[in-house]
Amino acid sequence: MTLPPGGQPLPADPPWEAWPPAEVARRLRGVTAPWAFAAGWALDLFLGRVSRAHGDIEISVPSGAFEQVRRALEPGVFDVVG
C-alpha cells in the first residue's frame, strides 16, 4: 500500500482508545475539506443512539485532503485504507 504524504505505517496491533464522535468533530471544525463519519459510528449517529461499544472510529476523507486532516487530528494515531 502506498501511504499518502505524512502517513506512517502502524504496528500490527496498536494500542489506542478511540475518540468519541464529538471529539473528532471538534478537531475537524477548521478543516475545509469534506469529511464524514463512516462505518459503525455513522450508523449510530444516523440512528440517534449507540447500538454497541466502539473500539475505533472511522472517517472518510478525499485523499488529496489527507494532510490537512492528519494535522487536525494530531497527535492521534490512525490507520489509512487506500
VEXVEX-617991 format. One record per residue (C-alpha): x negated, y, z; residue in three letters; residue number from 1. Coordinates in Angstrom, 3 decimals. Each point is the difference from the previous one (the first is absolute). Last residue first. Layout:
REM VEXVEX-617991
SITE, X, Y, Z, ALA, NUM
...
//
This chain:
REM VEXVEX-617991
SITE, 6.442, 3.044, 0.343, GLY, 82
SITE, 0.932, -0.584, 3.631, VAL, 81
SITE, -1.930, 2.202, 2.387, VAL, 80
SITE, -0.526, -0.864, 3.666, ASP, 79
SITE, -0.031, 2.509, 2.817, PHE, 78
SITE, -2.111, 1.376, 2.801, VAL, 77
SITE, 1.126, 3.282, 1.509, GLY, 76
SITE, -2.527, 2.721, 0.818, PRO, 75
SITE, 1.184, 1.583, -2.226, GLU, 74
SITE, 3.520, -0.189, -1.482, LEU, 73
SITE, -0.020, 3.409, -1.685, ALA, 72
SITE, -3.410, -0.684, -1.567, ARG, 71
SITE, 1.228, -3.307, -1.443, ARG, 70
SITE, 3.105, 1.721, -1.394, VAL, 69
SITE, -2.055, 2.576, -1.907, GLN, 68
SITE, -2.427, -2.665, -1.222, GLU, 67
SITE, 2.783, -2.335, -1.136, PHE, 66
SITE, 1.811, 2.581, -2.113, ALA, 65
SITE, -1.117, -1.383, -3.366, GLY, 64
SITE, 1.065, -3.482, 1.111, SER, 63
SITE, 3.603, 1.169, 0.434, PRO, 62
SITE, 1.089, -0.721, 3.592, VAL, 61
SITE, 2.192, -2.695, 1.547, SER, 60
SITE, 0.055, -0.379, 3.751, ILE, 59
SITE, -0.228, -3.087, 2.152, GLU, 58
SITE, 0.152, -0.336, 3.772, ILE, 57
SITE, -1.447, -2.785, 2.104, ASP, 56
SITE, 0.797, -2.351, 2.857, GLY, 55
SITE, 3.723, 0.757, -0.077, HIS, 54
SITE, 2.428, -1.495, 2.516, ALA, 53
SITE, 3.409, -0.770, -1.494, ARG, 52
SITE, 3.230, 1.576, -1.267, SER, 51
SITE, -0.738, 3.577, 1.050, VAL, 50
SITE, 3.057, 2.072, -0.828, ARG, 49
SITE, 1.137, 2.605, -2.530, GLY, 48
SITE, 0.460, -2.584, -2.753, LEU, 47
SITE, -2.077, 2.062, -2.451, PHE, 46
SITE, -2.649, 0.619, 2.657, LEU, 45
SITE, -0.016, -3.733, 0.734, ASP, 44
SITE, -0.396, -0.894, -3.669, LEU, 43
SITE, -2.817, 2.496, -0.508, ALA, 42
SITE, -1.642, -1.289, 3.189, TRP, 41
SITE, -0.095, -3.531, -1.376, GLY, 40
SITE, -1.316, 0.711, -3.505, ALA, 39
SITE, -0.796, 3.560, -1.120, ALA, 38
SITE, -0.026, 3.514, 1.422, PHE, 37
SITE, -0.320, 2.614, -2.710, ALA, 36
SITE, -2.577, 2.371, -1.451, TRP, 35
SITE, -0.035, 2.867, -2.484, PRO, 34
SITE, -3.160, 2.108, 0.035, ALA, 33
SITE, 0.106, 3.410, 1.708, THR, 32
SITE, -1.291, -1.251, 3.349, VAL, 31
SITE, 0.626, 2.501, 2.808, GLY, 30
SITE, 2.543, -2.140, 1.901, ARG, 29
SITE, -2.005, -3.207, -0.527, LEU, 28
SITE, -1.230, -0.194, 3.610, ARG, 27
SITE, 3.472, 0.702, 1.377, ARG, 26
SITE, 1.588, -2.555, -2.350, ALA, 25
SITE, -2.486, -2.662, 1.120, VAL, 24
SITE, 0.677, 0.849, 3.652, GLU, 23
SITE, 3.784, -0.157, -0.472, ALA, 22
SITE, -0.303, -3.351, -1.795, PRO, 21
SITE, -1.675, -1.653, 3.001, PRO, 20
SITE, -3.774, -0.386, -0.113, TRP, 19
SITE, -1.300, -3.547, -0.296, ALA, 18
SITE, -2.204, -1.406, 2.723, GLU, 17
SITE, -3.241, -1.315, -1.361, TRP, 16
SITE, -2.483, -2.879, 0.011, PRO, 15
SITE, -1.339, -0.838, -3.475, PRO, 14
SITE, 0.183, -3.666, -1.059, ASP, 13
SITE, -2.079, -0.530, -3.170, ALA, 12
SITE, -2.054, 3.163, 0.505, PRO, 11
SITE, 1.115, 2.971, -2.054, LEU, 10
SITE, -1.519, 1.224, -3.280, PRO, 9
SITE, -0.505, 3.750, -0.297, GLN, 8
SITE, 1.973, 2.486, -2.077, GLY, 7
SITE, -1.207, 3.587, -0.506, GLY, 6
SITE, 0.543, -0.102, -3.747, PRO, 5
SITE, 2.329, -2.905, -0.846, PRO, 4
SITE, -1.197, -3.548, 0.641, LEU, 3
SITE, -0.318, -2.395, -2.908, THR, 2
SITE, 1.232, -3.495, 0.796, MET, 1
//
